[in-house]
């Protein structure tokens, strides 16, 4: 028999941090199977979604059900990101050494061309 | 639509680059108390609080970084912005939430502090959303040093550390297995390309600014050394018709 945890009741309707999922993870008993009921959880950050992925893919005993639309999209984006090749911006940003405050201020106070 | 927004933000007479330029001069001249906008007060106020232990201006909130407080603070910042905008802008809450999540989680993960600073507001003159998120933590350079990651790329330079942070280099151990290291780069791309806005990061004595047509890192003179990290964001309070949040996530 799987234990159902209503995430909305325990952690609220928005999951913002990695730590909140780590807290959830530490509350789970390794002997039991769990269903994480996400109904009513309207928002999840990318970081929290990433940790949810970790939680469900490092343990076969944890499943997620009843995803709200935004949360489902965020989890899908995170899963997709896992399987895409790691992308590093190639180009360096030019570094301008400013010896004085005036030089830095002048550098910033330009009018950009359209 | 996007082109029009770019024109709008560029026609604002007091753009982020000019605001930062003005603030640098104020810091240099120690003219801290002159009248200025809430956004400028917030940037300068956080700088002074972190650098000189001066009291925070009333427009800035210091918040705790535990889970409950972070959730409350993000909601409060969203409400503060959205309640000031005179018209309802469909879909604006989602990118605001994403940005706040990313930037505040970054502080939690890397800065080694228990509190952060925030300012979130709407500027009716420029019809723009303005956000400042800051900490008095170990800086981006210090974060790489603390993790003993990419030391060969950063040398002894805050500017080089900002450069690789913008490229997406993570301080974590599993850069190929987790969605880590994208916080700054994805947020910056979303603000500048997606929302036609402006983005700046002050960390240590380096300042990264990305505007519509310009991206550069200033290695600042020694008298400016911000012992923490401050993210400064400004974007029009109207979404481009083709804006797609998920383009910047995966």
Interface residues (C-beta under 8 A of the other chain):
Chain A: X12 X14 X16 X17 X18 X19 X20 X23 X43 X45 X46 X47 X48 X49 X50 X54 X70 X73 X74 X77 X78 X80 X81 X82 X84 X86 X87 X88 X89 X90 X92 X93 X94 X95 X96 X97 X98 X99 X100 X101 X102 X103 X104 X105 X106 X107 X108 X109 X110 X112 X113 X114
Chain B: X6 X7 X10 X15 X17 X18 X20 X21 X22 X24 X25 X27 X28 X67 X70 X71 X74 X75 X94 X97 X98 X101 X102 X104 X105 X108 X109 X157 X159 X160 X162 X163 X166 X167 X168 X169 X175 X176 X177 X178 X179 X180 X182 X183 X185 X186 X207 X208 X209 X211 X212 X213 X214 X215 X216 X217 X218 X219 X220 X221 X223 X224 X246 X249 X250
